[in-house]
Amino acid sequence: MMEKIGKNILETLTELTQFVNDGREGYARAAKESKNPQTEQIYRMFSSQRAEFGSELNNLIRNHGGEPEFDTTAKGKLYRGWMDVKASLTGSDEEAILNANLYGEEWAQKAYQEALDDPSLPASIRSVIQRQQQASLETYQQLLQLKNSVA
């Protein structure tokens, strides 16, 4: 039987899902813009991972009586729009794409930490969020290694 959770936890999960969806969209866009087949494949893998995270979070939301979240954050939409304008003016280069993804992962870490800071978060949900946060941190570290190998 699922634990009863409050409205604030559903809101926390919904907001976190929007951030995860931002990551999915950002990596999908990075894969399209990348001219390097190796990094394109990496970005596709990260986008797919974020889609799985979103699905997992949506299952938690649904199982606790909430409505699944498929949208992204307003801030993420603005950021991707700004990146599109920047790319159209300067061209998409691999370093700019990498930096945008690093920035996105920094925001993801903040979003995960904010969710984990809620003391009322049930252990079953906390473990899912911690696992996803760790995977996001590993993604960030892979991106840093990629950046260092390109530099």
N, CA, C and O atoms as a GROMACS GRO file, in nm:
protein
  604
    1MET      N    1   0.084  -0.119   0.000
    1MET     CA    2   0.000   0.000   0.000
    1MET      C    3   0.088   0.125   0.000
    1MET      O    4   0.188   0.132   0.072
    2MET      N    5   0.050   0.221  -0.081
    2MET     CA    6   0.127   0.346  -0.091
    2MET      C    7   0.103   0.433   0.032
    2MET      O    8  -0.006   0.436   0.088
    3GLU      N    9   0.208   0.504   0.070
    3GLU     CA   10   0.197   0.598   0.181
    3GLU      C   11   0.112   0.717   0.138
    3GLU      O   12   0.112   0.757   0.022
    4LYS      N   13   0.040   0.771   0.233
    4LYS     CA   14  -0.039   0.892   0.206
    4LYS      C   15   0.056   1.010   0.206
    4LYS      O   16   0.134   1.029   0.300
    5ILE      N   17   0.050   1.089   0.101
    5ILE     CA   18   0.137   1.207   0.095
    5ILE      C   19   0.052   1.332   0.081
    5ILE      O   20  -0.060   1.327   0.032
    6GLY      N   21   0.108   1.442   0.124
    6GLY     CA   22   0.037   1.569   0.120
    6GLY      C   23   0.049   1.637  -0.014
    6GLY      O   24   0.128   1.598  -0.100
    7LYS      N   25  -0.031   1.741  -0.030
    7LYS     CA   26  -0.033   1.819  -0.153
    7LYS      C   27   0.103   1.881  -0.182
    7LYS      O   28   0.144   1.891  -0.298
    8ASN      N   29   0.176   1.923  -0.076
    8ASN     CA   30   0.306   1.986  -0.098
    8ASN      C   31   0.405   1.887  -0.159
    8ASN      O   32   0.492   1.926  -0.238
    9ILE      N   33   0.394   1.761  -0.125
    9ILE     CA   34   0.485   1.661  -0.183
    9ILE      C   35   0.449   1.637  -0.330
    9ILE      O   36   0.538   1.622  -0.414
   10LEU      N   37   0.320   1.635  -0.361
   10LEU     CA   38   0.280   1.623  -0.501
   10LEU      C   39   0.332   1.743  -0.581
   10LEU      O   40   0.378   1.728  -0.694
   11GLU      N   41   0.326   1.862  -0.521
   11GLU     CA   42   0.378   1.981  -0.589
   11GLU      C   43   0.529   1.972  -0.609
   11GLU      O   44   0.581   2.009  -0.714
   12THR      N   45   0.599   1.921  -0.508
   12THR     CA   46   0.743   1.902  -0.517
   12THR      C   47   0.776   1.805  -0.630
   12THR      O   48   0.866   1.831  -0.711
   13LEU      N   49   0.704   1.695  -0.636
   13LEU     CA   50   0.726   1.595  -0.742
   13LEU      C   51   0.694   1.653  -0.879
   13LEU      O   52   0.766   1.626  -0.976
   14THR      N   53   0.587   1.731  -0.888
   14THR     CA   54   0.549   1.792  -1.016
   14THR      C   55   0.657   1.888  -1.063
   14THR      O   56   0.696   1.886  -1.180
   15GLU      N   57   0.705   1.973  -0.972
   15GLU     CA   58   0.810   2.068  -1.009
   15GLU      C   59   0.938   1.996  -1.050
   15GLU      O   60   1.003   2.034  -1.148
   16LEU      N   61   0.975   1.892  -0.977
   16LEU     CA   62   1.094   1.816  -1.011
   16LEU      C   63   1.078   1.750  -1.148
   16LEU      O   64   1.173   1.744  -1.226
   17THR      N   65   0.959   1.701  -1.177
   17THR     CA   66   0.933   1.639  -1.307
   17THR      C   67   0.949   1.741  -1.419
   17THR      O   68   0.999   1.708  -1.526
   18GLN      N   69   0.908   1.866  -1.396
   18GLN     CA   70   0.927   1.970  -1.496
   18GLN      C   71   1.077   1.993  -1.522
   18GLN      O   72   1.117   2.010  -1.637
   19PHE      N   73   1.158   1.993  -1.417
   19PHE     CA   74   1.302   2.008  -1.435
   19PHE      C   75   1.361   1.890  -1.513
   19PHE      O   76   1.447   1.908  -1.599
   20VAL      N   77   1.314   1.770  -1.482
   20VAL     CA   78   1.360   1.651  -1.554
   20VAL      C   79   1.320   1.662  -1.701
   20VAL      O   80   1.398   1.626  -1.790
   21ASN      N   81   1.199   1.711  -1.726
   21ASN     CA   82   1.153   1.730  -1.864
   21ASN      C   83   1.237   1.836  -1.936
   21ASN      O   84   1.262   1.824  -2.056
   22ASP      N   85   1.281   1.939  -1.862
   22ASP     CA   86   1.373   2.038  -1.919
   22ASP      C   87   1.500   1.968  -1.968
   22ASP      O   88   1.548   1.994  -2.078
   23GLY      N   89   1.552   1.878  -1.885
   23GLY     CA   90   1.672   1.805  -1.922
   23GLY      C   91   1.652   1.720  -2.045
   23GLY      O   92   1.737   1.716  -2.134
   24ARG      N   93   1.538   1.652  -2.051
   24ARG     CA   94   1.507   1.569  -2.168
   24ARG      C   95   1.507   1.654  -2.294
   24ARG      O   96   1.568   1.618  -2.394
   25GLU      N   97   1.437   1.768  -2.288
   25GLU     CA   98   1.430   1.858  -2.404
   25GLU      C   99   1.567   1.916  -2.439
   25GLU      O  100   1.604   1.923  -2.556
   26GLY      N  101   1.642   1.956  -2.336
   26GLY     CA  102   1.773   2.015  -2.359
   26GLY      C  103   1.869   1.918  -2.425
   26GLY      O  104   1.940   1.954  -2.519
   27TYR      N  105   1.870   1.795  -2.377
   27TYR     CA  106   1.960   1.696  -2.437
   27TYR      C  107   1.914   1.656  -2.577
   27TYR      O  108   1.998   1.631  -2.664
   28ALA      N  109   1.785   1.650  -2.600
   28ALA     CA  110   1.735   1.620  -2.735
   28ALA      C  111   1.779   1.729  -2.832
   28ALA      O  112   1.820   1.701  -2.944
   29ARG      N  113   1.770   1.854  -2.787
   29ARG     CA  114   1.812   1.966  -2.870
   29ARG      C  115   1.963   1.961  -2.893
   29ARG      O  116   2.010   1.985  -3.004
   30ALA      N  117   2.039   1.930  -2.789
   30ALA     CA  118   2.185   1.920  -2.801
   30ALA      C  119   2.223   1.812  -2.902
   30ALA      O  120   2.316   1.831  -2.981
   31ALA      N  121   2.152   1.700  -2.901
   31ALA     CA  122   2.181   1.592  -2.995
   31ALA      C  123   2.158   1.639  -3.139
   31ALA      O  124   2.234   1.603  -3.228
   32LYS      N  125   2.053   1.719  -3.161
   32LYS     CA  126   2.025   1.771  -3.295
   32LYS      C  127   2.132   1.871  -3.340
   32LYS      O  128   2.169   1.874  -3.457
   33GLU      N  129   2.180   1.953  -3.245
   33GLU     CA  130   2.274   2.059  -3.280
   33GLU      C  131   2.419   2.010  -3.291
   33GLU      O  132   2.500   2.070  -3.361
   34SER      N  133   2.450   1.902  -3.222
   34SER     CA  134   2.588   1.854  -3.221
   34SER      C  135   2.628   1.802  -3.359
   34SER      O  136   2.551   1.735  -3.427
   35LYS      N  137   2.750   1.836  -3.397
   35LYS     CA  138   2.803   1.788  -3.525
   35LYS      C  139   2.898   1.671  -3.504
   35LYS      O  140   2.953   1.616  -3.599
   36ASN      N  141   2.917   1.633  -3.379
   36ASN     CA  142   3.006   1.523  -3.342
   36ASN      C  143   2.920   1.399  -3.314
   36ASN      O  144   2.841   1.399  -3.220
   37PRO      N  145   2.935   1.294  -3.395
   37PRO     CA  146   2.851   1.175  -3.376
   37PRO      C  147   2.863   1.113  -3.236
   37PRO      O  148   2.765   1.059  -3.185
   38GLN      N  149   2.980   1.121  -3.175
   38GLN     CA  150   2.999   1.064  -3.041
   38GLN      C  151   2.919   1.143  -2.936
   38GLN      O  152   2.848   1.084  -2.854
   39THR      N  153   2.930   1.275  -2.939
   39THR     CA  154   2.856   1.354  -2.840
   39THR      C  155   2.706   1.351  -2.869
   39THR      O  156   2.624   1.354  -2.777
   40GLU      N  157   2.670   1.345  -2.997
   40GLU     CA  158   2.528   1.333  -3.032
   40GLU      C  159   2.468   1.209  -2.967
   40GLU      O  160   2.358   1.213  -2.912
   41GLN      N  161   2.541   1.098  -2.974
   41GLN     CA  162   2.494   0.973  -2.914
   41GLN      C  163   2.484   0.986  -2.762
   41GLN      O  164   2.389   0.936  -2.701
   42ILE      N  165   2.581   1.052  -2.700
   42ILE     CA  166   2.579   1.074  -2.555
   42ILE      C  167   2.458   1.158  -2.515
   42ILE      O  168   2.389   1.126  -2.418
   43TYR      N  169   2.432   1.265  -2.591
   43TYR     CA  170   2.317   1.350  -2.560
   43TYR      C  171   2.186   1.274  -2.576
   43TYR      O  172   2.093   1.292  -2.498
   44ARG      N  173   2.178   1.189  -2.677
   44ARG     CA  174   2.056   1.107  -2.694
   44ARG      C  175   2.036   1.014  -2.575
   44ARG      O  176   1.924   0.994  -2.528
   45MET      N  177   2.146   0.957  -2.527
   45MET     CA  178   2.140   0.867  -2.411
   45MET      C  179   2.091   0.944  -2.287
   45MET      O  180   2.007   0.894  -2.212
   46PHE      N  181   2.144   1.066  -2.267
   46PHE     CA  182   2.102   1.146  -2.152
   46PHE      C  183   1.956   1.188  -2.165
   46PHE      O  184   1.884   1.191  -2.066
   47SER      N  185   1.911   1.221  -2.285
   47SER     CA  186   1.772   1.258  -2.308
   47SER      C  187   1.681   1.140  -2.274
   47SER      O  188   1.576   1.156  -2.211
   48SER      N  189   1.721   1.022  -2.317
   48SER     CA  190   1.645   0.900  -2.289
   48SER      C  191   1.641   0.873  -2.138
   48SER      O  192   1.537   0.833  -2.084
   49GLN      N  193   1.754   0.894  -2.072
   49GLN     CA  194   1.759   0.875  -1.927
   49GLN      C  195   1.660   0.970  -1.859
   49GLN      O  196   1.588   0.929  -1.769
   50ARG      N  197   1.657   1.095  -1.902
   50ARG     CA  198   1.566   1.192  -1.843
   50ARG      C  199   1.420   1.155  -1.871
   50ARG      O  200   1.334   1.178  -1.786
   51ALA      N  201   1.393   1.099  -1.987
   51ALA     CA  202   1.257   1.054  -2.017
   51ALA      C  203   1.217   0.943  -1.919
   51ALA      O  204   1.103   0.939  -1.872
   52GLU      N  205   1.311   0.852  -1.888
   52GLU     CA  206   1.284   0.746  -1.790
   52GLU      C  207   1.260   0.806  -1.651
   52GLU      O  208   1.171   0.762  -1.579
   53PHE      N  209   1.342   0.905  -1.614
   53PHE     CA  210   1.324   0.971  -1.484
   53PHE      C  211   1.186   1.035  -1.477
   53PHE      O  212   1.116   1.021  -1.376
   54GLY      N  213   1.145   1.104  -1.582
   54GLY     CA  214   1.015   1.168  -1.585
   54GLY      C  215   0.902   1.067  -1.571
   54GLY      O  216   0.805   1.090  -1.499
   55SER      N  217   0.917   0.957  -1.639
   55SER     CA  218   0.816   0.851  -1.631
   55SER      C  219   0.808   0.796  -1.488
   55SER      O  220   0.699   0.773  -1.435
   56GLU      N  221   0.922   0.776  -1.427
   56GLU     CA  222   0.927   0.724  -1.291
   56GLU      C  223   0.862   0.823  -1.193
   56GLU      O  224   0.784   0.783  -1.106
   57LEU      N  225   0.894   0.951  -1.208
   57LEU     CA  226   0.833   1.052  -1.121
   57LEU      C  227   0.683   1.063  -1.146
   57LEU      O  228   0.605   1.077  -1.052
   58ASN      N  229   0.643   1.056  -1.273
   58ASN     CA  230   0.499   1.061  -1.304
   58ASN      C  231   0.425   0.941  -1.246
   58ASN      O  232   0.310   0.955  -1.204
   59ASN      N  233   0.489   0.825  -1.242
   59ASN     CA  234   0.425   0.709  -1.179
   59ASN      C  235   0.404   0.734  -1.030
   59ASN      O  236   0.300   0.698  -0.975
   60LEU      N  237   0.504   0.796  -0.965
   60LEU     CA  238   0.488   0.830  -0.822
   60LEU      C  239   0.372   0.928  -0.804
   60LEU      O  240   0.289   0.912  -0.715
   61ILE      N  241   0.368   1.029  -0.890
   61ILE     CA  242   0.260   1.129  -0.883
   61ILE      C  243   0.125   1.061  -0.901
   61ILE      O  244   0.032   1.083  -0.823
   62ARG      N  245   0.115   0.980  -1.006
   62ARG     CA  246  -0.011   0.911  -1.037
   62ARG      C  247  -0.053   0.818  -0.923
   62ARG      O  248  -0.169   0.813  -0.884
   63ASN      N  249   0.045   0.743  -0.868
   63ASN     CA  250   0.016   0.647  -0.761
   63ASN      C  251  -0.029   0.715  -0.632
   63ASN      O  252  -0.089   0.651  -0.545
   64HIS      N  253   0.000   0.843  -0.620
   64HIS     CA  254  -0.040   0.916  -0.500
   64HIS      C  255  -0.153   1.014  -0.528
   64HIS      O  256  -0.176   1.109  -0.452
   65GLY      N  257  -0.224   0.991  -0.638
   65GLY     CA  258  -0.346   1.067  -0.666
   65GLY      C  259  -0.329   1.196  -0.742
   65GLY      O  260  -0.423   1.274  -0.753
   66GLY      N  261  -0.210   1.221  -0.794
   66GLY     CA  262  -0.186   1.344  -0.868
   66GLY      C  263  -0.198   1.325  -1.018
   66GLY      O  264  -0.214   1.213  -1.067
   67GLU      N  265  -0.189   1.435  -1.089
   67GLU     CA  266  -0.193   1.432  -1.235
   67GLU      C  267  -0.050   1.433  -1.289
   67GLU      O  268   0.031   1.516  -1.247
   68PRO      N  269  -0.017   1.343  -1.381
   68PRO     CA  270   0.118   1.340  -1.439
   68PRO      C  271   0.156   1.474  -1.501
   68PRO      O  272   0.069   1.548  -1.548
   69GLU      N  273   0.285   1.503  -1.501
   69GLU     CA  274   0.337   1.630  -1.552
   69GLU      C  275   0.425   1.603  -1.674
   69GLU      O  276   0.523   1.530  -1.667
   70PHE      N  277   0.387   1.664  -1.786
   70PHE     CA  278   0.464   1.644  -1.909
   70PHE      C  279   0.527   1.772  -1.961
   70PHE      O  280   0.600   1.771  -2.060
   71ASP      N  281   0.500   1.882  -1.892
   71ASP     CA  282   0.549   2.012  -1.935
   71ASP      C  283   0.689   2.037  -1.879
   71ASP      O  284   0.739   1.961  -1.796
   72THR      N  285   0.752   2.144  -1.926
   72THR     CA  286   0.882   2.187  -1.877
   72THR      C  287   0.863   2.316  -1.798
   72THR      O  288   0.753   2.370  -1.797
   73THR      N  289   0.967   2.364  -1.734
   73THR     CA  290   0.956   2.488  -1.658
   73THR      C  291   0.955   2.608  -1.752
   73THR      O  292   1.007   2.600  -1.864
   74ALA      N  293   0.896   2.717  -1.708
   74ALA     CA  294   0.897   2.841  -1.787
   74ALA      C  295   1.041   2.888  -1.806
   74ALA      O  296   1.079   2.933  -1.914
   75LYS      N  297   1.121   2.877  -1.701
   75LYS     CA  298   1.260   2.918  -1.708
   75LYS      C  299   1.336   2.835  -1.813
   75LYS      O  300   1.417   2.888  -1.888
   76GLY      N  301   1.308   2.705  -1.817
   76GLY     CA  302   1.372   2.618  -1.916
   76GLY      C  303   1.334   2.655  -2.058
   76GLY      O  304   1.417   2.652  -2.148
   77LYS      N  305   1.207   2.690  -2.078
   77LYS     CA  306   1.162   2.732  -2.212
   77LYS      C  307   1.233   2.859  -2.254
   77LYS      O  308   1.277   2.871  -2.369
   78LEU      N  309   1.244   2.954  -2.162
   78LEU     CA  310   1.314   3.079  -2.192
   78LEU      C  311   1.461   3.054  -2.224
   78LEU      O  312   1.516   3.111  -2.318
   79TYR      N  313   1.523   2.969  -2.146
   79TYR     CA  314   1.666   2.939  -2.165
   79TYR      C  315   1.689   2.873  -2.301
   79TYR      O  316   1.781   2.910  -2.373
   80ARG      N  317   1.604   2.775  -2.336
   80ARG     CA  318   1.620   2.709  -2.467
   80ARG      C  319   1.596   2.808  -2.580
   80ARG      O  320   1.662   2.800  -2.684
   81GLY      N  321   1.501   2.900  -2.563
   81GLY     CA  322   1.477   3.004  -2.663
   81GLY      C  323   1.597   3.094  -2.680
   81GLY      O  324   1.636   3.128  -2.792
   82TRP      N  325   1.657   3.132  -2.568
   82TRP     CA  326   1.777   3.216  -2.571
   82TRP      C  327   1.892   3.141  -2.639
   82TRP      O  328   1.966   3.200  -2.717
   83MET      N  329   1.906   3.013  -2.610
   83MET     CA  330   2.012   2.933  -2.673
   83MET      C  331   1.989   2.923  -2.824
   83MET      O  332   2.085   2.922  -2.901
   84ASP      N  333   1.863   2.915  -2.867
   84ASP     CA  334   1.832   2.910  -3.010
   84ASP      C  335   1.876   3.039  -3.078
   84ASP      O  336   1.936   3.037  -3.186
   85VAL      N  337   1.845   3.153  -3.015
   85VAL     CA  338   1.884   3.283  -3.070
   85VAL      C  339   2.036   3.292  -3.077
   85VAL      O  340   2.092   3.333  -3.178
   86LYS      N  341   2.101   3.255  -2.969
   86LYS     CA  342   2.248   3.259  -2.963
   86LYS      C  343   2.308   3.169  -3.073
   86LYS      O  344   2.403   3.209  -3.140
   87ALA      N  345   2.254   3.050  -3.090
   87ALA     CA  346   2.305   2.957  -3.191
   87ALA      C  347   2.285   3.013  -3.332
   87ALA      O  348   2.369   2.994  -3.419
   88SER      N  349   2.172   3.081  -3.353
   88SER     CA  350   2.148   3.136  -3.487
   88SER      C  351   2.243   3.252  -3.519
   88SER      O  352   2.275   3.277  -3.635
   89LEU      N  353   2.288   3.321  -3.414
   89LEU     CA  354   2.382   3.433  -3.434
   89LEU      C  355   2.528   3.388  -3.443
   89LEU      O  356   2.605   3.440  -3.523
   90THR      N  357   2.563   3.291  -3.362
   90THR     CA  358   2.704   3.251  -3.352
   90THR      C  359   2.732   3.114  -3.410
   90THR      O  360   2.847   3.075  -3.426
   91GLY      N  361   2.628   3.040  -3.442
   91GLY     CA  362   2.645   2.902  -3.486
   91GLY      C  363   2.656   2.813  -3.364
   91GLY      O  364   2.699   2.857  -3.257
   92SER      N  365   2.618   2.689  -3.379
   92SER     CA  366   2.626   2.595  -3.267
   92SER      C  367   2.765   2.536  -3.264
   92SER      O  368   2.806   2.467  -3.358
   93ASP      N  369   2.839   2.563  -3.158
   93ASP     CA  370   2.966   2.494  -3.146
   93ASP      C  371   2.958   2.398  -3.028
   93ASP      O  372   2.877   2.414  -2.937
   94GLU      N  373   3.043   2.297  -3.034
   94GLU     CA  374   3.037   2.189  -2.935
   94GLU      C  375   3.058   2.242  -2.792
   94GLU      O  376   2.994   2.194  -2.698
   95GLU      N  377   3.147   2.338  -2.776
   95GLU     CA  378   3.174   2.390  -2.642
   95GLU      C  379   3.051   2.462  -2.586
   95GLU      O  380   3.019   2.447  -2.468
   96ALA      N  381   2.982   2.538  -2.668
   96ALA     CA  382   2.862   2.608  -2.623
   96ALA      C  383   2.753   2.508  -2.584
   96ALA      O  384   2.682   2.528  -2.485
   97ILE      N  385   2.739   2.403  -2.662
   97ILE     CA  386   2.640   2.300  -2.632
   97ILE      C  387   2.674   2.232  -2.499
   97ILE      O  388   2.587   2.212  -2.415
   98LEU      N  389   2.800   2.198  -2.482
   98LEU     CA  390   2.845   2.136  -2.357
   98LEU      C  391   2.821   2.228  -2.238
   98LEU      O  392   2.771   2.184  -2.134
   99ASN      N  393   2.855   2.356  -2.252
   99ASN     CA  394   2.835   2.451  -2.143
   99ASN      C  395   2.688   2.465  -2.107
   99ASN      O  396   2.653   2.475  -1.990
  100ALA      N  397   2.602   2.465  -2.207
  100ALA     CA  398   2.458   2.474  -2.181
  100ALA      C  399   2.411   2.352  -2.103
  100ALA      O  400   2.328   2.363  -2.012
  101ASN      N  401   2.462   2.235  -2.138
  101ASN     CA  402   2.423   2.113  -2.068
  101ASN      C  403   2.478   2.108  -1.926
  101ASN      O  404   2.411   2.060  -1.835
  102LEU      N  405   2.600   2.157  -1.906
  102LEU     CA  406   2.657   2.165  -1.772
  102LEU      C  407   2.571   2.257  -1.684
  102LEU      O  408   2.541   2.225  -1.568
  103TYR      N  409   2.533   2.369  -1.740
  103TYR     CA  410   2.446   2.464  -1.669
  103TYR      C  411   2.314   2.397  -1.631
  103TYR      O  412   2.266   2.413  -1.518
  104GLY      N  413   2.257   2.324  -1.724
  104GLY     CA  414   2.132   2.252  -1.697
  104GLY      C  415   2.146   2.151  -1.586
  104GLY      O  416   2.057   2.137  -1.502
  105GLU      N  417   2.258   2.080  -1.583
  105GLU     CA  418   2.280   1.980  -1.477
  105GLU      C  419   2.300   2.047  -1.342
  105GLU      O  420   2.261   1.993  -1.239
  106GLU      N  421   2.362   2.166  -1.342
  106GLU     CA  422   2.375   2.239  -1.215
  106GLU      C  423   2.237   2.274  -1.160
  106GLU      O  424   2.212   2.263  -1.040
  107TRP      N  425   2.147   2.316  -1.248
  107TRP     CA  426   2.010   2.345  -1.206
  107TRP      C  427   1.938   2.220  -1.161
  107TRP      O  428   1.861   2.224  -1.066
  108ALA      N  429   1.961   2.109  -1.229
  108ALA     CA  430   1.898   1.983  -1.190
  108ALA      C  431   1.941   1.944  -1.048
  108ALA      O  432   1.858   1.900  -0.968
  109GLN      N  433   2.070   1.961  -1.018
  109GLN     CA  434   2.118   1.929  -0.883
  109GLN      C  435   2.046   2.014  -0.778
  109GLN      O  436   2.009   1.964  -0.671
  110LYS      N  437   2.027   2.142  -0.809
  110LYS     CA  438   1.956   2.230  -0.716
  110LYS      C  439   1.811   2.184  -0.698
  110LYS      O  440   1.759   2.184  -0.586
  111ALA      N  441   1.747   2.144  -0.807
  111ALA     CA  442   1.607   2.099  -0.800
  111ALA      C  443   1.596   1.970  -0.718
  111ALA      O  444   1.505   1.957  -0.636
  112TYR      N  445   1.688   1.877  -0.740
  112TYR     CA  446   1.686   1.753  -0.662
  112TYR      C  447   1.709   1.783  -0.515
  112TYR      O  448   1.641   1.728  -0.428
  113GLN      N  449   1.806   1.870  -0.485
  113GLN     CA  450   1.836   1.901  -0.346
  113GLN      C  451   1.719   1.970  -0.278
  113GLN      O  452   1.690   1.943  -0.161
  114GLU      N  453   1.653   2.059  -0.351
  114GLU     CA  454   1.536   2.127  -0.296
  114GLU      C  455   1.427   2.026  -0.261
  114GLU      O  456   1.364   2.037  -0.156
  115ALA      N  457   1.406   1.929  -0.347
  115ALA     CA  458   1.305   1.826  -0.319
  115ALA      C  459   1.347   1.743  -0.197
  115ALA      O  460   1.264   1.711  -0.112
  116LEU      N  461   1.476   1.709  -0.189
  116LEU     CA  462   1.524   1.628  -0.077
  116LEU      C  463   1.524   1.705   0.055
  116LEU      O  464   1.525   1.643   0.162
  117ASP      N  465   1.524   1.837   0.049
  117ASP     CA  466   1.523   1.918   0.171
  117ASP      C  467   1.388   1.915   0.242
  117ASP      O  468   1.376   1.962   0.355
  118ASP      N  469   1.285   1.861   0.176
  118ASP     CA  470   1.152   1.852   0.237
  118ASP      C  471   1.154   1.738   0.339
  118ASP      O  472   1.164   1.621   0.302
  119PRO      N  473   1.145   1.771   0.469
  119PRO     CA  474   1.153   1.667   0.572
  119PRO      C  475   1.033   1.572   0.572
  119PRO      O  476   1.041   1.463   0.630
  120SER      N  477   0.924   1.612   0.509
  120SER     CA  478   0.805   1.526   0.509
  120SER      C  479   0.805   1.425   0.394
  120SER      O  480   0.710   1.348   0.379
  121LEU      N  481   0.910   1.426   0.314
  121LEU     CA  482   0.919   1.334   0.200
  121LEU      C  483   0.927   1.190   0.250
  121LEU      O  484   1.018   1.157   0.326
  122PRO      N  485   0.834   1.104   0.209
  122PRO     CA  486   0.839   0.963   0.251
  122PRO      C  487   0.967   0.894   0.200
  122PRO      O  488   1.019   0.929   0.094
  123ALA      N  489   1.014   0.798   0.275
  123ALA     CA  490   1.138   0.727   0.242
  123ALA      C  491   1.135   0.665   0.102
  123ALA      O  492   1.236   0.666   0.032
  124SER      N  493   1.021   0.611   0.062
  124SER     CA  494   1.011   0.546  -0.069
  124SER      C  495   1.032   0.646  -0.183
  124SER      O  496   1.092   0.613  -0.285
  125ILE      N  497   0.982   0.767  -0.165
  125ILE     CA  498   0.999   0.872  -0.267
  125ILE      C  499   1.140   0.930  -0.257
  125ILE      O  500   1.204   0.956  -0.359
  126ARG      N  501   1.187   0.950  -0.136
  126ARG     CA  502   1.322   1.004  -0.114
  126ARG      C  503   1.427   0.916  -0.183
  126ARG      O  504   1.520   0.969  -0.244
  127SER      N  505   1.412   0.786  -0.175
  127SER     CA  506   1.512   0.696  -0.236
  127SER      C  507   1.514   0.710  -0.389
  127SER      O  508   1.621   0.703  -0.450
  128VAL      N  509   1.399   0.729  -0.449
  128VAL     CA  510   1.392   0.749  -0.595
  128VAL      C  511   1.462   0.880  -0.632
  128VAL      O  512   1.541   0.884  -0.726
  129ILE      N  513   1.432   0.985  -0.557
  129ILE     CA  514   1.491   1.116  -0.586
  129ILE      C  515   1.642   1.113  -0.565
  129ILE      O  516   1.717   1.170  -0.644
  130GLN      N  517   1.688   1.048  -0.459
  130GLN     CA  518   1.832   1.037  -0.433
  130GLN      C  519   1.902   0.961  -0.546
  130GLN      O  520   2.011   1.000  -0.589
  131ARG      N  521   1.841   0.855  -0.592
  131ARG     CA  522   1.901   0.776  -0.702
  131ARG      C  523   1.911   0.860  -0.829
  131ARG      O  524   2.013   0.858  -0.898
  132GLN      N  525   1.804   0.935  -0.859
  132GLN     CA  526   1.806   1.020  -0.978
  132GLN      C  527   1.907   1.133  -0.962
  132GLN      O  528   1.976   1.169  -1.057
  133GLN      N  529   1.917   1.190  -0.841
  133GLN     CA  530   2.014   1.296  -0.818
  133GLN      C  531   2.156   1.244  -0.839
  133GLN      O  532   2.239   1.313  -0.898
  134GLN      N  533   2.184   1.124  -0.792
  134GLN     CA  534   2.316   1.065  -0.810
  134GLN      C  535   2.346   1.043  -0.958
  134GLN      O  536   2.457   1.070  -1.004
  135ALA      N  537   2.248   0.995  -1.032
  135ALA     CA  538   2.267   0.974  -1.177
  135ALA      C  539   2.290   1.109  -1.247
  135ALA      O  540   2.372   1.118  -1.339
  136SER      N  541   2.220   1.213  -1.203
  136SER     CA  542   2.239   1.347  -1.260
  136SER      C  543   2.380   1.398  -1.229
  136SER      O  544   2.443   1.460  -1.314
  137LEU      N  545   2.428   1.372  -1.109
  137LEU     CA  546   2.563   1.411  -1.072
  137LEU      C  547   2.666   1.338  -1.159
  137LEU      O  548   2.766   1.397  -1.202
  138GLU      N  549   2.642   1.210  -1.184
  138GLU     CA  550   2.732   1.132  -1.272
  138GLU      C  551   2.729   1.188  -1.414
  138GLU      O  552   2.833   1.193  -1.481
  139THR      N  553   2.613   1.230  -1.461
  139THR     CA  554   2.600   1.292  -1.592
  139THR      C  555   2.683   1.420  -1.596
  139THR      O  556   2.755   1.446  -1.692
  140TYR      N  557   2.672   1.501  -1.491
  140TYR     CA  558   2.748   1.625  -1.481
  140TYR      C  559   2.898   1.596  -1.490
  140TYR      O  560   2.972   1.665  -1.560
  141GLN      N  561   2.942   1.494  -1.418
  141GLN     CA  562   3.084   1.459  -1.419
  141GLN      C  563   3.129   1.409  -1.557
  141GLN      O  564   3.240   1.439  -1.602
  142GLN      N  565   3.043   1.334  -1.625
  142GLN     CA  566   3.074   1.290  -1.762
  142GLN      C  567   3.086   1.410  -1.856
  142GLN      O  568   3.174   1.414  -1.941
  143LEU      N  569   2.996   1.506  -1.839
  143LEU     CA  570   3.002   1.626  -1.923
  143LEU      C  571   3.130   1.704  -1.898
  143LEU      O  572   3.191   1.755  -1.992
  144LEU      N  573   3.172   1.714  -1.771
  144LEU     CA  574   3.298   1.781  -1.739
  144LEU      C  575   3.417   1.710  -1.805
  144LEU      O  576   3.506   1.774  -1.859
  145GLN      N  577   3.416   1.577  -1.799
  145GLN     CA  578   3.523   1.499  -1.864
  145GLN      C  579   3.523   1.523  -2.014
  145GLN      O  580   3.628   1.538  -2.076
  146LEU      N  581   3.405   1.526  -2.072
  146LEU     CA  582   3.391   1.552  -2.215
  146LEU      C  583   3.445   1.690  -2.249
  146LEU      O  584   3.517   1.707  -2.348
  147LYS      N  585   3.411   1.788  -2.168
  147LYS     CA  586   3.460   1.925  -2.190
  147LYS      C  587   3.612   1.931  -2.179
  147LYS      O  588   3.677   1.998  -2.259
  148ASN      N  589   3.667   1.862  -2.081
  148ASN     CA  590   3.813   1.862  -2.064
  148ASN      C  591   3.883   1.791  -2.178
  148ASN      O  592   3.996   1.828  -2.213
  149SER      N  593   3.820   1.693  -2.236
  149SER     CA  594   3.882   1.621  -2.348
  149SER      C  595   3.873   1.702  -2.478
  149SER      O  596   3.954   1.683  -2.568
  150VAL      N  597   3.774   1.790  -2.486
  150VAL     CA  598   3.758   1.876  -2.605
  150VAL      C  599   3.849   1.997  -2.597
  150VAL      O  600   3.900   2.045  -2.699
  151ALA      N  601   3.868   2.048  -2.475
  151ALA     CA  602   3.945   2.171  -2.453
  151ALA      C  603   4.092   2.157  -2.491
  151ALA      O  604   4.168   2.253  -2.478
   0.00000   0.00000   0.00000
